[in-house]
Amino acid sequence: MKKTILSIAIALVTIITTNAQSKESKTTNVTFGVRGNCGMCKATIEGAIKELKGVTKVNWDVDNKKIDITYDDFQTNLMELHTAIANSGYDTDMSKGNDTAYENLASCCQYDRKMKMSLNPKKEDHSHSGHKH
């Protein structure tokens, strides 16, 4: 009887381990707009994302009002990313920042809630169209 129970337990552990290993993590990169003003905003926004399981990389671009995030799809998802930022008081492309959290931000961090987000950086013109060689 003990051998039967032990054999069943070993079989279950093997099945569970094999099943868990077959679910490979899927890394996803996303970029979306987030309103904010300064370095303190950057620290708060990035900190809210870094707390989520599965996030491996995060960078909020202060000048262009956009965030780049790399995360594991099996541990978090796009809506959780937006919600974490919104809960810290910042608006994203998909979520309005929590009003109470926004009001509690430092005065330098209380951004214009109508400002543009996800601005594309200016590209240098290397076409030489303005002069002759």
C-alpha positions as MATLAB code, in Angstrom:
seq = 'MKKTILSIAIALVTIITTNAQSKESKTTNVTFGVRGNCGMCKATIEGAIKELKGVTKVNWDVDNKKIDITYDDFQTNLMELHTAIANSGYDTDMSKGNDTAYENLASCCQYDRKMKMSLNPKKEDHSHSGHKH';
ca = [
       0.000    0.000    0.000;
       2.807    2.402    0.904;
       4.535    1.661   -2.414;
       1.315    2.427   -4.329;
       0.802    5.765   -2.583;
       4.469    6.669   -3.072;
       4.289    5.744   -6.780;
       1.172    7.878   -7.267;
       2.788   10.823   -5.468;
       5.928   10.579   -7.618;
       3.823   10.357  -10.779;
       1.828   13.463   -9.800;
       4.972   15.461   -9.034;
       6.459   14.424  -12.387;
       3.302   15.433  -14.272;
       3.068   18.798  -12.496;
       6.768   19.553  -13.066;
       6.606   18.584  -16.742;
       3.456   20.672  -17.267;
       5.000   23.717  -15.580;
       8.139   23.444  -17.702;
       6.118   23.219  -20.919;
       4.709   26.707  -20.304;
       7.633   28.745  -21.555;
       7.567   32.386  -20.631;
       6.729   34.797  -23.399;
       8.521   38.118  -23.208;
       6.573   41.083  -24.538;
       7.792   44.622  -25.228;
       5.267   47.472  -25.139;
       5.407   51.235  -25.489;
       2.573   53.557  -24.539;
       1.934   57.099  -23.396;
       2.112   58.219  -19.762;
       1.652   61.809  -18.590;
       4.155   63.300  -16.161;
       6.640   66.132  -15.724;
       9.926   65.374  -14.042;
      12.450   63.010  -12.505;
      10.242   62.467   -9.468;
       7.442   61.387  -11.827;
       9.862   59.007  -13.530;
      10.775   57.399  -10.202;
       7.111   56.971   -9.194;
       5.954   55.660  -12.586;
       8.830   53.221  -12.983;
       8.525   52.161   -9.330;
       4.855   51.268   -9.796;
       5.767   49.014  -12.732;
       8.820   47.435  -11.097;
       6.584   46.138   -8.281;
       4.730   43.873  -10.727;
       5.902   40.286  -11.095;
       7.380   39.479  -14.479;
       8.578   42.985  -15.374;
      12.189   42.804  -16.528;
      12.753   46.270  -17.971;
      11.074   49.668  -17.649;
      12.009   53.146  -18.847;
       9.750   56.214  -18.860;
      10.904   58.922  -21.281;
      10.238   62.278  -19.567;
      10.543   64.343  -22.762;
       8.377   62.166  -24.985;
       5.845   61.096  -22.319;
       6.089   57.413  -23.168;
       7.116   54.274  -21.368;
       8.894   51.177  -22.667;
       8.276   47.984  -20.709;
       9.476   44.402  -21.140;
       7.501   41.786  -19.225;
       6.617   38.099  -19.021;
       3.093   37.427  -20.342;
       2.619   34.543  -17.914;
       3.125   36.779  -14.883;
       1.404   40.051  -15.821;
      -0.491   41.666  -18.684;
      -0.928   44.993  -20.441;
      -3.966   46.094  -18.433;
      -2.154   45.403  -15.139;
       0.669   47.680  -16.331;
      -1.764   50.516  -17.097;
      -3.622   49.986  -13.813;
      -0.426   50.078  -11.724;
       0.560   53.414  -13.262;
      -2.958   54.842  -12.915;
      -3.086   53.771   -9.261;
       0.060   55.819   -8.641;
      -1.712   58.937   -9.983;
      -0.585   59.080  -13.606;
      -2.709   58.959  -16.766;
      -1.860   56.443  -19.489;
      -3.197   55.858  -22.993;
      -5.731   53.414  -21.524;
      -6.307   54.469  -17.900;
      -7.002   57.719  -16.075;
      -4.825   58.242  -13.017;
      -6.418   57.809   -9.610;
      -7.648   61.281   -8.558;
      -6.648   60.923   -4.892;
      -3.162   59.688   -5.813;
      -2.839   62.557   -8.330;
      -3.785   65.130   -5.665;
      -1.162   63.648   -3.336;
       1.650   63.987   -5.892;
       4.269   66.675   -5.275;
       3.289   69.971   -6.912;
       5.979   69.562   -9.588;
       4.433   66.199  -10.502;
       0.864   67.455  -10.926;
       0.972   67.433  -14.714;
      -1.525   68.991  -17.112;
      -4.089   66.217  -17.547;
      -4.639   67.308  -21.155;
      -0.981   67.196  -22.225;
      -0.020   65.050  -25.195;
       1.520   61.672  -24.493;
       3.686   59.300  -26.463;
       5.317   61.996  -28.522;
       7.676   60.829  -31.212;
      11.184   62.186  -30.812;
      12.397   64.623  -33.440;
      14.478   62.854  -36.052;
      17.546   64.441  -37.545;
      17.358   65.212  -41.249;
      20.248   63.467  -42.972;
      18.768   63.788  -46.453;
      21.041   66.640  -47.510;
      18.039   68.133  -49.286;
      18.874   71.633  -48.053;
      22.283   71.849  -49.687;
      24.492   70.549  -52.506;
      27.748   68.657  -52.222;
];
